[in-house]
Amino acid sequence: MPSDELQVELQTFAEEIQNAAQQDFDRLAAENSASGDAYLAENRSKEGVMTTESGLQYEVLSQGDGPMPGSEDQVQLHYRGTLIDGTEFDSSYERGEPAQFGVGGVIPGFSEALQLMSVGSHFRVVIPSEIGYGPQGTGGPIGPNATLIFEIELLEIIDPA
């Protein structure tokens, strides 16, 4: 086969692979959106679950009595993140030490949840994809349009240096 014909064949093959991958991504995005909406609808009706204007759902597992962080604060916390099927994608508990984040430096739903908490609080939050990683996901375990569940313990607000 002449090299120009081979080049055309290779390009056609690459385009077919790319189209198939895009179709898989689009299918997963639609499935995640539908299952996330169903989960949010069911969770909303559970006792103790509150829903904010943005769609964030939260349940206070225990209420702390410390100060509440603002968007510019650094906080120390323990957290566990799962998908709605229970798949854990991140956990400070597993690492054996608390995490430290800037409240304004995380996904919008996580930031909103932190600003609802007092130091010492333990919340369970459900973050719709629109205020999570959205239609792009993370390219890793968090797919497109994934609804996320976090268990968060706010340990302290870090004093600025």
C-alpha positions in Angstrom: 0.0 0.0 0.0 1.4 3.4 -1.0 2.3 5.7 1.9 -0.3 8.3 1.0 -3.1 5.6 1.1 -1.7 4.3 4.4 -1.8 7.9 5.8 -5.5 8.2 4.8 -6.3 4.9 6.3 -4.6 5.8 9.6 -6.3 9.2 9.8 -9.7 7.6 9.1 -9.0 5.0 11.8 -8.0 7.7 14.3 -11.2 9.7 13.6 -13.3 6.6 14.2 -11.6 5.9 17.5 -12.1 9.6 18.5 -15.8 9.5 17.5 -16.3 6.3 19.5 -14.6 7.8 22.6 -16.8 11.0 22.3 -19.9 8.8 22.0 -18.9 6.9 25.2 -18.2 10.2 27.0 -21.6 11.6 26.0 -23.4 8.5 27.0 -21.7 8.5 30.4 -22.5 12.2 30.9 -26.2 11.6 30.2 -26.3 8.6 32.5 -24.5 10.5 35.3 -26.8 13.4 34.9 -30.0 11.2 35.1 -28.7 9.1 38.1 -27.5 12.3 39.9 -30.9 14.0 39.4 -32.7 10.9 40.8 -30.3 10.7 43.8 -30.8 14.4 44.6 -34.6 14.1 44.4 -34.6 11.1 46.7 -32.1 12.6 49.2 -34.0 15.9 49.3 -36.9 14.2 51.0 -34.9 12.6 53.8 -35.3 14.0 57.3 -32.6 16.5 58.3 -31.5 17.2 54.7 -31.5 20.9 53.8 -31.1 22.2 50.2 -29.6 25.6 49.4 -30.6 27.9 46.5 -27.6 26.5 44.5 -28.9 22.9 44.9 -26.3 21.9 47.5 -27.8 19.4 49.9 -26.4 19.1 53.4 -27.1 17.2 56.6 -25.7 18.3 59.9 -24.3 15.1 61.6 -23.0 17.2 64.5 -22.9 20.9 65.0 -19.7 22.6 66.2 -19.6 25.8 68.2 -16.6 27.4 66.7 -16.3 30.2 64.2 -17.5 29.9 60.6 -14.9 30.3 57.8 -15.2 32.9 55.0 -14.2 32.5 51.4 -10.7 33.8 52.0 -9.9 31.5 54.9 -7.6 28.5 55.0 -9.2 25.5 56.8 -8.0 22.2 58.2 -10.5 19.4 57.8 -11.1 15.7 57.4 -13.2 14.6 54.5 -14.2 11.6 52.4 -15.5 12.0 48.9 -17.6 9.3 47.1 -19.7 9.0 44.0 -23.4 8.2 44.4 -22.7 4.5 43.9 -20.4 4.5 46.9 -17.1 4.5 45.1 -14.6 6.5 47.2 -12.4 8.8 45.1 -10.6 10.7 47.9 -10.2 10.6 51.6 -8.0 12.5 54.2 -8.9 9.7 56.6 -7.2 7.1 54.3 -4.1 9.3 54.2 -4.1 9.4 58.0 -3.9 13.2 58.3 -6.2 16.2 57.9 -6.2 18.2 54.7 -5.7 21.9 54.4 -7.5 24.0 51.8 -8.3 27.5 50.9 -12.1 27.8 51.2 -12.2 29.7 47.9 -9.8 27.3 46.1 -12.1 24.3 45.8 -15.1 23.4 43.7 -18.1 25.8 44.3 -20.2 23.3 46.2 -17.5 22.3 48.6 -16.7 26.0 49.2 -20.4 26.7 49.9 -20.6 23.8 52.3 -17.5 24.9 54.3 -19.0 28.4 54.7 -22.2 26.8 56.3 -20.1 25.0 58.9 -18.8 26.1 62.3 -15.5 24.7 63.5 -16.2 21.4 65.1 -19.1 20.5 62.8 -19.5 17.3 60.9 -21.6 17.5 57.8 -22.7 15.1 55.0 -23.1 17.1 51.7 -24.3 16.2 48.3 -23.0 18.4 45.5 -24.8 18.5 42.1 -22.5 18.4 39.1 -23.3 22.1 38.3 -21.5 23.2 41.4 -19.0 20.3 41.3 -16.8 19.3 38.4 -19.5 19.8 35.8 -19.7 18.3 32.3 -16.0 17.8 32.1 -15.5 15.7 35.3 -11.8 15.3 36.4 -10.6 13.0 33.7 -10.1 10.5 36.5 -12.6 8.8 38.8 -15.1 11.7 38.7 -16.9 11.4 35.4 -18.8 14.0 33.5 -21.9 15.4 35.3 -21.1 13.4 38.4 -23.0 14.2 41.6 -20.6 14.0 44.6 -21.1 13.1 48.2 -18.7 14.4 50.9 -18.5 13.8 54.6 -16.7 16.8 56.1 -15.3 17.5 59.6 -14.2 21.1 59.9 -11.3 21.0 62.4 -10.0 24.6 62.4 -9.6 27.8 60.6 -5.9 28.4 60.0 -4.6 31.8 61.2 -3.0 33.7 58.3 0.8 34.1 58.7 
